[in-house]
Amino acid sequence: MKVFTQKCHMLRIRYKVATPLKKIKFVNQSKNVQKPTQKYIEIVTENLLISGLWG
């Protein structure tokens, strides 16, 4: 994840997402058509929370 400080310096932060498998409703995989190396997944849980992971 990229965030910016008050002085406009970019910081990269690594993070993990933990969702119990039984709570996942479905997962969609996609990629950027113009930049195929940029891929992402969308995870939808049973309570309809949507998480997007880009990489």
N, C-alpha and C positions, 0 to 999 in steps of 0.2 A: 504494500500500500504506500502511496506517496502522499505526504502531507507537507505543508509549508509553515515555516516559523513566522513570527511577526516581522522579521527582517527579510522575508521572502526567500529564505534558504530552503531548498527542498531536502526532505528527509525521507528515507525509505524504511518502512517498518514491516517486519515479517509477522504474520499472524496465522493462527490455526482456527479452523471452524470445526466444532464437534456437534454433530446431529445424530441422535440415535437412529439406526436404520429403520426401525419399525415406525418412526414418525415421518419418513420420506414418502411423499405421494408419487412424484415423478421427477425425472432429471432430463434436461434438454442440453445437448451439446451443439456448439456452433463455432464459427470462425469468421474473422473479418475477411470479406471477399477481396478487398484491396491489399490486405497484408495477411496472407494465409498463415503466417507463423503466429499471429495473435489469435488465440483460441480462448473460449470461455465456456463455462457451464452454468446453468441456472437450476437451482434446487428448490422445489416447492414442497413444503411440509404439509401434514394433515390439517394444521390450523391456518393454512394458506399464507404462511410467511414465505417470502421469496428471497433467496440469497443468490448473488451472482459472484462467481469467481473468475477472474481474468488471469491469464498467464501467457 
